[in-house]
Amino acid sequence: MYAVFLSGGKQYRVKKNQTIKLEKLNYVAGSIIELKNVLMISNEKKVQIGNPFLPRSTIKAHVESHGRLKKIKIIKFHRRKHYKKQQGHRQYYTNVKILEINNINGE
């Protein structure tokens, strides 16, 4: 069984007991959260697709930790024009472990 949900403007495909990195969520590490923007749930036999979300379906997850990814460098330049601009960025993330996928809609 797997589910697809929306968080931080991105879609994630998850299974039970999977650990993923999401965009930073404002929850304390160690707390249990419910993700409600479930787009799709698939069993072995049946696939349910929301329009756009599945009502009353949730994903229960455990917030494990917060952190920052590796630095990426942004460089802009115009050749032969004495123009060069550098910038760095480190994205914040939240490690989340999927505990269960609740499918109240059905069958």
C-alpha positions as CSV (number, residue, x, y, z in Angstrom):
1,M,0.0,0.0,0.0
2,Y,1.3,3.5,-0.9
3,A,0.0,7.0,-0.9
4,V,0.7,10.3,-2.7
5,F,0.4,13.5,-0.8
6,L,1.1,17.2,-1.2
7,S,3.4,19.1,1.1
8,G,5.3,22.3,0.5
9,G,4.2,22.5,-3.1
10,K,5.7,19.1,-3.9
11,Q,4.1,15.6,-4.3
12,Y,5.6,12.7,-2.4
13,R,4.9,8.9,-2.8
14,V,5.3,7.1,0.5
15,K,4.8,3.7,2.1
16,K,4.4,2.8,5.7
17,N,7.7,3.0,7.8
18,Q,9.4,5.1,5.2
19,T,11.5,8.1,6.2
20,I,11.4,11.2,3.9
21,K,12.7,14.8,3.9
22,L,10.0,17.4,3.5
23,E,10.2,21.2,3.3
24,K,10.5,22.6,6.8
25,L,7.4,22.1,8.9
26,N,6.8,24.1,12.1
27,Y,6.4,21.2,14.5
28,V,8.6,20.1,17.4
29,A,10.8,17.1,16.8
30,G,9.2,14.0,18.4
31,S,5.6,15.1,17.7
32,I,3.0,13.1,15.7
33,I,1.4,15.0,12.8
34,E,-1.4,14.3,10.4
35,L,-0.9,15.1,6.7
36,K,-4.3,15.8,5.2
37,N,-3.6,16.7,1.5
38,V,-3.8,13.1,0.3
39,L,-4.0,12.9,-3.5
40,M,-4.0,9.2,-4.1
41,I,-4.1,5.9,-2.2
42,S,-3.3,2.5,-3.8
43,N,-3.9,-0.9,-2.4
44,E,-2.8,-4.1,-4.1
45,K,-6.2,-4.2,-5.8
46,K,-7.7,-0.7,-5.8
47,V,-6.5,2.8,-6.6
48,Q,-8.4,5.8,-5.3
49,I,-7.7,9.2,-6.8
50,G,-8.9,12.5,-5.3
51,N,-10.4,15.5,-6.9
52,P,-8.0,17.1,-6.0
53,F,-7.8,15.5,-2.5
54,L,-9.3,12.4,-0.9
55,P,-11.8,13.6,1.8
56,R,-11.3,12.1,5.3
57,S,-8.0,10.3,4.3
58,T,-4.9,11.2,6.3
59,I,-1.3,10.1,6.7
60,K,0.0,9.9,10.3
61,A,3.7,10.7,10.6
62,H,6.4,11.2,13.3
63,V,8.6,14.3,13.1
64,E,12.1,13.0,13.7
65,S,14.4,15.9,13.2
66,H,15.1,19.2,11.5
67,G,18.2,20.3,9.5
68,R,19.7,22.0,6.5
69,L,20.8,20.5,3.2
70,K,24.2,20.9,1.5
71,K,25.0,24.4,0.3
72,I,24.3,25.1,-3.4
73,K,26.0,27.9,-5.2
74,I,24.2,30.3,-7.5
75,I,26.5,32.1,-9.9
76,K,25.4,34.7,-12.5
77,F,27.8,36.4,-14.9
78,H,27.9,38.2,-18.2
79,R,31.0,37.4,-20.2
80,R,33.3,40.3,-21.0
81,K,31.2,42.8,-19.0
82,H,32.9,42.7,-15.6
83,Y,29.7,41.3,-14.0
84,K,29.8,38.4,-11.6
85,K,27.4,37.7,-8.8
86,Q,27.6,34.8,-6.4
87,Q,25.1,33.5,-3.8
88,G,24.8,30.5,-1.6
89,H,21.6,28.7,-0.3
90,R,21.0,26.0,2.2
91,Q,17.4,24.6,2.3
92,Y,15.8,23.8,5.6
93,Y,14.1,20.4,5.8
94,T,12.2,18.1,8.3
95,N,12.8,14.4,8.5
96,V,9.5,12.6,8.8
97,K,8.7,8.9,9.3
98,I,5.4,7.6,8.0
99,L,3.6,5.7,10.7
100,E,0.3,4.8,9.0
101,I,-1.9,5.6,6.0
102,N,-5.6,6.0,7.0
103,N,-8.1,5.4,4.3
104,I,-11.5,6.2,5.8
105,N,-13.1,6.6,2.3
106,G,-13.4,3.1,1.8
107,E,-13.2,-0.3,0.8
